[in-house]
Amino acid sequence: MDSVRYDRTGSGSRIPLALKILIAGGFGAGKTTLVSALSEVRPLQTEEVLTGAGIGTDDLSGVEAKSTTTVAMDFGRITINEDLQVYLFGTPGQDRFWFLWDELAFGALGAVVLADTRRLADCFPSIDYFEQRGVPFVVGVNCFDGARKFSLESVRQALDLDPDVPLVLCDARDRQSGKEVLIELVEHVARQRGEPVPTA
């Protein structure tokens, strides 16, 4: 399949193929941080300050230091080469913003679900969403400083993941770690489609 689109204006310029990847997970799991670490451009963020209006709605257990939240999406871009760009869309974590998810997920290659072992149950809705819609995804266990460490097998069992769903450790603050999670997702999608797995 040709990964290059051509400008129909007659200028002959090449328009790169765009791949869309979602970054999902629970409230405070590190979605905005991951998009920021990976994006080559200043990311678009829709962060708002948490206020007293969220008391009783936003559960800050385990993330008491969190002071802002995404209310629409985060957006970042990675240029692979002149023919291919990756667009990253970070989803909002709270239930009240889920009406945005179907729009964000439309046309996505796949998704990264960030898991926080301090609040592991928070990533269940994201996993359920992608499973029900047949969207390929990987789970990245975000390694927060001071958080209790669990084996990947323990996390897999706790999340009741299918054996073929990749589960990896990551640090959402680190660009290289984030890139490895994206590579894991692309390879997972290729395997599901029966296509050759890309090599570095």
Secondary structure, DSSP 8 states (H G I E B T S, - for coil): ---EEE-TTTT--EEEEEEEEEEEESTTSSHHHHHHHH-SS--EEEEEE--GGGTTTS--TT-TT--EEEEEEEEEEEEEETTEEEEEEE---SGGGGGGHHHHHTT-SEEEEEE-GGGGGGGHHHHHHHHHHT--EEEEEE--TT-----HHHHHHHHT--TTS-EEEE-TT-HHHHHHHHHHHHHHHHHHHT------
